[in-house]
Amino acid sequence: MGVKAHSPRYISTAKKHLAQFSTWAETRSITRPEEVTKPILERYQRFLFHYRKPNGKPLAYGTQHGRLVAIRGFFKWLARQNAILWNPASDLELPKKGRRLPHHVLNLTEVERVLGMPDVRDGLGLRDRAIMEVLFATGMRRQEVLGLGVYDVDSERGTVHVRHGKGNKERYVPIGERALAWIDKYLDVVRPELVVDGGQESLFLNRLGQPMGPDALTERVRGYVNESGIGKRGSCHLFRHSMATLMLEGGADVRYVQEMLGHTKLETTQIYTQVSIGKLREVYLRTHPAANLGKPVRNGVSQGAGGEAAELLASLAEEAVEEDSAVATVGEAK
């Protein structure tokens, strides 16, 4: 996988998935690749389906899919190396991953509230503010931001060179002036105090002068989101979701958003068109008759209807009262 230019993180994940399968197989006295058959792999697939995490929740279909893809790739490689006579995983049907909508997306007010949480009087707080500004301004992935070098940010052109994108794909993305200002402040005030090795090119460093780790960044950003009191959960990817949604609501073409996010397939970006409900609501309010009808009239007071809609509701209410009275009169006469 390394020879084929897969990222170290992807290789690490594949190793973990294969180790999990190996442990499962060994507990069932399966210790050699040639002992693995298609029924055994299907049994492992059912195991993944019925497995429950410590919190009682099942594995997501995407997780199940990823674990089986690693196994299928491993046995494909074994067959090519003539280590086994045939590939038992060649006809293995993988579960559909599906496409889940983001659980939480921030509006602009909420974004500003989270961005304002770090104490910028502290060096690490100022660094965190700069990182979150980059996350929101560019929609970059966590690992992409951590992979930035000092010279990957071009202040004059207002762009960022993403060298370590998903699948080792490079791209350029625009960045806003405010994010650039926070980066410049971090470079001028904080980074010189953190750097230990003069040859260190990573942009964002930890207190030891080393490149920040992904888990450490996730915990810090999650802490700011929780402290903000907005009632939503998430971390670095929350800014990516929010940026894409806000751009679409602002009228951006989905293909430009696709380029910003670095998605290979347009279908992946189109998830956010389902989240950006603002434009759909605007069209709904402008065109759907039901959108212009207010709440029912109570005690002669309209609850939100205006103009003709309020008059219509009032007349309907009066007709209902008259109809009820007529029915009651007929009943008494009988």
C-alpha positions as CSV (number, residue, x, y, z in Angstrom):
1,M,0.0,0.0,0.0
2,G,2.9,2.3,0.7
3,V,4.3,1.6,-2.8
4,K,1.0,2.6,-4.3
5,A,1.2,6.0,-2.5
6,H,-1.6,5.3,0.1
7,S,-1.3,7.8,3.0
8,P,0.3,6.6,6.3
9,R,-3.0,7.1,8.1
10,Y,-4.9,4.9,5.6
11,I,-2.2,2.2,5.9
12,S,-2.4,2.4,9.7
13,T,-6.2,2.0,9.6
14,A,-5.9,-1.0,7.3
15,K,-3.4,-2.6,9.7
16,K,-5.9,-2.1,12.6
17,H,-8.7,-3.7,10.6
18,L,-6.6,-6.7,9.6
19,A,-5.4,-7.1,13.2
20,Q,-9.0,-7.2,14.4
21,F,-9.9,-9.9,11.8
22,S,-6.8,-11.9,12.8
23,T,-7.8,-11.8,16.4
24,W,-11.4,-12.9,15.6
25,A,-10.0,-15.8,13.4
26,E,-7.5,-17.0,16.0
27,T,-10.2,-17.3,18.6
28,R,-11.9,-19.7,16.2
29,S,-8.7,-21.7,15.6
30,I,-8.1,-20.2,12.1
31,T,-4.5,-19.3,11.9
32,R,-3.5,-19.6,8.3
33,P,-4.8,-17.7,5.2
34,E,-5.6,-20.9,3.3
35,E,-8.0,-21.9,6.0
36,V,-10.1,-18.8,5.3
37,T,-13.1,-19.5,3.1
38,K,-16.0,-17.4,1.8
39,P,-18.4,-18.8,4.4
40,I,-15.9,-17.8,7.2
41,L,-15.7,-14.3,5.8
42,E,-19.5,-14.1,5.6
43,R,-19.6,-15.2,9.2
44,Y,-17.2,-12.4,10.1
45,Q,-19.4,-10.0,8.3
46,R,-22.4,-11.1,10.3
47,F,-20.3,-10.7,13.4
48,L,-19.6,-7.1,12.5
49,F,-23.3,-6.5,11.9
50,H,-24.3,-7.9,15.3
51,Y,-21.4,-6.3,17.2
52,R,-22.3,-3.7,19.8
53,K,-19.9,-1.0,21.0
54,P,-19.5,-0.3,24.8
55,N,-22.3,2.3,24.5
56,G,-24.7,-0.3,23.1
57,K,-24.7,1.1,19.6
58,P,-24.0,-1.0,16.5
59,L,-21.1,-0.3,14.1
60,A,-22.0,2.1,11.4
61,Y,-22.3,0.6,7.9
62,G,-19.4,2.7,6.8
63,T,-17.3,1.2,9.5
64,Q,-18.3,-2.3,8.6
65,H,-17.6,-1.5,4.9
66,G,-14.1,-0.2,5.8
67,R,-13.1,-3.3,7.8
68,L,-14.3,-5.6,5.0
69,V,-12.5,-3.6,2.3
70,A,-9.2,-4.0,4.2
71,I,-9.7,-7.8,4.3
72,R,-10.7,-8.0,0.7
73,G,-7.6,-6.1,-0.3
74,F,-5.4,-8.3,1.8
75,F,-6.7,-11.6,0.3
76,K,-6.5,-10.1,-3.2
77,W,-2.8,-9.3,-2.6
78,L,-2.2,-12.9,-1.2
79,A,-3.7,-14.4,-4.4
80,R,-1.6,-12.2,-6.6
81,Q,1.5,-13.3,-4.6
82,N,0.5,-16.9,-5.1
83,A,0.4,-17.3,-1.3
84,I,-3.1,-18.8,-1.7
85,L,-4.7,-20.7,-4.6
86,W,-7.8,-18.7,-4.8
87,N,-9.3,-15.5,-3.3
88,P,-12.1,-16.3,-0.9
89,A,-13.1,-12.6,-0.7
90,S,-13.5,-12.0,-4.4
91,D,-17.3,-12.5,-4.4
92,L,-17.9,-11.0,-0.9
93,E,-20.8,-8.6,-1.0
94,L,-20.0,-5.5,0.9
95,P,-22.7,-3.5,2.8
96,K,-23.9,-0.3,1.4
97,K,-22.2,2.6,3.1
98,G,-25.0,5.1,2.6
99,R,-24.6,8.8,3.1
100,R,-25.5,10.2,6.4
101,L,-26.3,13.9,6.8
102,P,-24.1,15.8,9.3
103,H,-25.7,15.7,12.7
104,H,-24.8,19.3,13.6
105,V,-24.1,22.3,11.5
106,L,-23.4,25.8,12.8
107,N,-24.9,29.0,11.7
108,L,-22.7,32.1,11.4
109,T,-23.6,33.3,14.9
110,E,-22.7,30.0,16.4
111,V,-19.4,29.9,14.4
112,E,-18.4,33.3,15.7
113,R,-19.2,32.2,19.3
114,V,-17.0,29.1,19.1
115,L,-14.2,31.1,17.4
116,G,-14.3,33.6,20.2
117,M,-13.7,31.0,23.0
118,P,-9.9,30.6,23.0
119,D,-8.0,33.0,25.3
120,V,-5.9,34.8,22.7
121,R,-3.8,36.4,25.5
122,D,-2.3,32.9,25.9
123,G,0.0,31.7,23.2
124,L,-1.7,28.3,22.8
125,G,-5.1,30.0,22.8
126,L,-4.0,32.3,20.0
127,R,-2.7,29.3,18.1
128,D,-6.0,27.5,18.5
129,R,-7.9,30.6,17.3
130,A,-5.7,30.7,14.2
131,I,-6.3,27.0,13.5
132,M,-10.1,27.3,13.9
133,E,-10.1,30.3,11.6
134,V,-8.4,28.2,9.0
135,L,-10.8,25.3,9.5
136,F,-13.8,27.5,8.9
137,A,-12.3,29.8,6.2
138,T,-11.1,26.9,4.0
139,G,-13.2,23.8,5.0
140,M,-10.0,21.8,5.2
141,R,-9.9,18.5,6.9
142,R,-8.1,18.2,10.3
143,Q,-5.2,16.3,8.9
144,E,-4.8,18.7,6.0
145,V,-4.5,21.7,8.4
146,L,-2.0,19.8,10.6
147,G,0.0,19.0,7.4
148,L,0.4,22.7,6.5
149,G,3.9,24.1,6.2
150,V,4.9,27.6,7.0
151,Y,5.2,28.4,3.3
152,D,2.0,26.8,2.2
153,V,0.0,29.9,3.1
154,D,0.3,32.6,0.4
155,S,-1.0,35.9,2.0
156,E,-0.6,37.9,-1.2
157,R,-2.7,35.6,-3.3
158,G,-5.0,34.7,-0.4
159,T,-4.6,30.9,-1.0
160,V,-3.5,27.8,0.9
161,H,-1.6,25.0,-0.8
162,V,-3.0,21.7,0.5
163,R,-0.2,19.2,-0.1
164,H,-1.5,16.3,2.0
165,G,-5.1,16.0,0.9
166,K,-7.1,12.8,1.1
167,G,-5.6,10.2,-1.2
168,N,-2.4,12.4,-1.4
169,K,-4.1,14.8,-3.7
170,E,-3.0,18.4,-3.8
171,R,-5.1,21.4,-4.3
172,Y,-5.2,25.2,-3.8
173,V,-8.0,26.7,-1.8
174,P,-8.8,30.4,-1.1
175,I,-8.7,31.8,2.5
176,G,-10.2,34.9,4.0
177,E,-8.4,38.0,5.2
178,R,-9.3,37.5,8.8
179,A,-7.9,34.0,8.9
180,L,-4.7,35.3,7.3
181,A,-4.5,38.0,9.9
182,W,-4.7,35.4,12.8
183,I,-2.1,33.2,11.0
184,D,0.3,36.2,10.7
185,K,-0.2,37.1,14.4
186,Y,0.5,33.5,15.4
187,L,3.7,33.4,13.2
188,D,4.9,36.7,14.7
189,V,4.1,36.2,18.3
190,V,3.6,32.5,19.2
191,R,5.4,30.2,16.8
192,P,8.9,31.7,17.5
193,E,8.4,30.9,21.2
194,L,7.3,27.3,20.4
195,V,9.8,26.3,17.8
196,V,12.8,24.3,19.0
197,D,14.3,22.9,15.8
198,G,15.0,25.7,13.3
199,G,14.4,23.3,10.4
200,Q,10.8,22.5,11.6
201,E,8.5,23.5,8.7
202,S,5.2,22.5,10.2
203,L,3.0,25.6,10.6
204,F,1.1,24.6,13.8
205,L,3.3,23.3,16.7
206,N,2.5,22.0,20.2
207,R,4.1,23.3,23.4
208,L,7.1,21.0,22.8
209,G,7.8,22.5,19.4
210,Q,6.6,19.4,17.5
211,P,3.8,19.2,14.9
212,M,0.4,19.0,16.6
213,G,-1.2,15.6,16.8
214,P,-4.7,15.0,15.4
215,D,-6.2,13.7,18.7
216,A,-4.8,16.7,20.7
217,L,-6.4,19.1,18.2
218,T,-9.7,17.3,18.3
219,E,-9.9,17.5,22.1
220,R,-9.1,21.2,22.1
221,V,-11.6,22.1,19.5
222,R,-14.3,19.9,21.0
223,G,-13.6,21.7,24.3
224,Y,-14.2,25.1,22.8
225,V,-17.4,23.9,21.2
226,N,-18.7,22.5,24.5
227,E,-17.7,25.7,26.4
228,S,-19.5,27.9,23.9
229,G,-22.8,26.6,25.2
230,I,-24.4,26.4,21.7
231,G,-25.9,23.0,22.5
232,K,-24.2,21.3,19.5
233,R,-21.5,18.6,19.5
234,G,-18.5,18.2,17.2
235,S,-15.0,19.2,16.6
236,C,-12.8,20.0,13.6
237,H,-15.2,18.5,11.0
238,L,-18.0,20.7,12.4
239,F,-16.4,23.7,10.7
240,R,-16.1,21.8,7.4
241,H,-19.8,21.0,7.5
242,S,-20.7,24.5,8.4
243,M,-18.6,26.2,5.7
244,A,-20.0,24.0,3.0
245,T,-23.6,24.6,4.1
246,L,-23.2,28.3,4.5
247,M,-21.5,28.7,1.1
248,L,-24.4,26.8,-0.6
249,E,-27.0,28.9,1.3
250,G,-25.1,32.0,0.1
251,G,-25.6,31.0,-3.5
252,A,-22.4,29.2,-4.3
253,D,-22.4,26.6,-7.1
254,V,-22.0,23.1,-5.7
255,R,-19.1,22.4,-8.0
256,Y,-17.1,25.3,-6.5
257,V,-17.9,23.9,-3.0
258,Q,-16.7,20.5,-4.3
259,E,-13.4,22.0,-5.3
260,M,-13.0,23.7,-2.0
261,L,-13.6,20.5,0.0
262,G,-11.4,18.4,-2.3
263,H,-14.2,15.9,-3.1
264,T,-13.5,13.5,-6.0
265,K,-17.2,12.9,-6.6
266,L,-19.9,15.5,-6.8
267,E,-22.3,13.2,-5.1
268,T,-20.3,13.5,-1.9
269,T,-20.6,17.3,-1.9
270,Q,-24.3,17.1,-2.7
271,I,-25.0,15.9,0.8
272,Y,-24.7,19.5,1.9
273,T,-27.4,20.6,-0.5
274,Q,-29.8,18.6,1.7
275,V,-28.5,20.4,4.8
276,S,-28.6,23.9,3.4
277,I,-32.3,24.3,4.0
278,G,-32.2,28.1,3.8
279,K,-32.6,28.4,0.0
280,L,-35.3,25.8,0.0
281,R,-37.2,27.6,2.8
282,E,-36.9,30.9,0.9
283,V,-38.5,29.4,-2.2
284,Y,-41.1,27.6,-0.1
285,L,-42.1,30.9,1.6
286,R,-42.3,32.6,-1.8
287,T,-44.2,30.0,-3.7
288,H,-46.2,27.6,-1.5
289,P,-49.7,28.8,-0.6
290,A,-49.5,27.1,2.8
291,A,-46.5,29.2,3.7
292,N,-48.6,32.3,3.7
293,L,-51.3,31.0,6.0
294,G,-51.0,32.0,9.6
295,K,-51.9,30.1,12.8
296,P,-55.6,29.6,13.7
297,V,-57.4,32.7,15.0
298,R,-58.0,32.6,18.8
299,N,-60.3,35.0,20.5
300,G,-60.4,37.2,17.5
301,V,-56.7,37.6,17.4
302,S,-54.6,36.4,14.4
303,Q,-51.6,34.3,15.4
304,G,-49.1,35.2,12.8
305,A,-51.3,35.5,9.6
306,G,-51.1,38.7,7.7
307,G,-53.5,40.5,5.2
308,E,-55.6,38.2,3.1
309,A,-54.4,35.1,5.0
310,A,-55.7,36.5,8.3
311,E,-59.1,37.4,6.8
312,L,-59.4,33.9,5.2
313,L,-58.6,32.2,8.6
314,A,-61.1,34.5,10.4
315,S,-63.9,33.7,7.9
316,L,-63.2,30.0,8.1
317,A,-63.4,30.2,11.9
318,E,-66.7,32.0,11.7
319,E,-68.2,29.5,9.3
320,A,-67.1,26.7,11.6
321,V,-68.9,28.3,14.5
322,E,-72.1,28.9,12.5
323,E,-72.0,25.3,11.3
324,D,-71.7,24.0,14.8
325,S,-74.6,26.2,16.0
326,A,-76.8,24.9,13.1
327,V,-76.0,21.3,14.0
328,A,-76.9,21.9,17.6
329,T,-80.2,23.6,16.7
330,V,-81.2,20.7,14.5
331,G,-80.3,18.3,17.3
332,E,-82.5,20.1,19.8
333,A,-85.4,20.2,17.3
334,K,-85.2,16.5,16.8
